Amino acid sequence: MSGFNNITFILLTFLQVLGKENGEIQTEFP
């Protein structure tokens, strides 16, 4: 499951970057 968790972490980080670049999507993660 470590691989799945790693991919999920990358996806969440990718969404954060998109939100910061676009400024429209605000994702809140600790």
Protein Blocks (a to p, Z undefined) as FASTA:
>chain_A
ZZmmmmmmmmmmmmmmmmmmnomaccddZZ
